[in-house]
Amino acid sequence: MMQTTLDVRGMSCGHCEQAVKGALEALNGVTGVEVHLNTGKVDVTYDEAQVNIQTMREAVEEQGYNVVI
């Protein structure tokens, strides 16, 4: 398992947190998501054989948030 931290801009409430978390958890290979609203950081645990950071970024951006690389 791998772990990465995404820097997500635009999250401000519980709904934002759930939208981002849900989008990431729906991806095959993502096994854990922890959203930190106060810092805008999202810790993701995943299987690199099934999903990559670009796919995670696209899933978050489809929810209307920006991922800073």
C-alpha positions in Angstrom: 0.0 0.0 0.0 1.1 3.5 -0.8 0.1 6.8 0.9 0.0 10.3 -0.5 -1.3 13.7 0.7 -3.4 15.7 -1.7 -3.5 19.5 -1.3 -7.2 20.3 -2.1 -8.4 23.9 -2.4 -12.0 25.0 -2.0 -13.2 22.8 0.8 -14.9 24.7 3.5 -17.6 22.5 5.2 -18.7 19.0 6.0 -20.4 18.7 2.7 -17.2 19.5 0.9 -15.4 16.9 3.0 -17.9 14.2 2.2 -17.9 15.0 -1.5 -14.1 14.7 -1.7 -14.0 11.6 0.5 -16.8 9.9 -1.4 -15.2 10.6 -4.8 -11.9 9.1 -3.7 -13.4 6.1 -1.9 -15.3 5.2 -5.0 -12.1 4.6 -6.9 -10.9 1.0 -7.1 -7.7 0.6 -5.2 -8.3 3.4 -2.6 -8.4 1.9 0.8 -8.4 4.9 3.1 -9.2 8.6 3.0 -8.8 11.1 5.8 -9.8 14.7 5.1 -8.4 17.6 7.1 -10.6 20.6 6.4 -8.6 23.1 8.5 -5.4 22.5 6.3 -7.0 21.4 3.0 -5.0 18.2 3.1 -6.4 14.8 2.2 -4.4 11.7 3.2 -5.1 8.8 0.8 -4.0 5.2 1.2 -4.1 3.2 -2.0 -2.9 0.3 -4.1 -0.6 1.7 -6.8 -1.3 -1.3 -9.0 -5.0 -0.2 -9.2 -5.1 3.6 -9.1 -2.7 6.6 -9.5 -2.5 10.1 -8.2 -3.7 11.5 -11.6 -6.9 9.5 -11.3 -7.4 10.7 -7.8 -6.8 14.3 -8.8 -9.4 14.0 -11.6 -12.0 12.5 -9.2 -11.6 15.4 -6.8 -11.6 18.0 -9.6 -14.9 16.5 -11.0 -16.4 17.4 -7.6 -15.5 21.1 -8.2 -12.3 21.4 -6.1 -8.7 22.2 -7.2 -5.9 19.8 -6.4 -2.5 21.6 -6.1 0.5 19.5 -7.2 
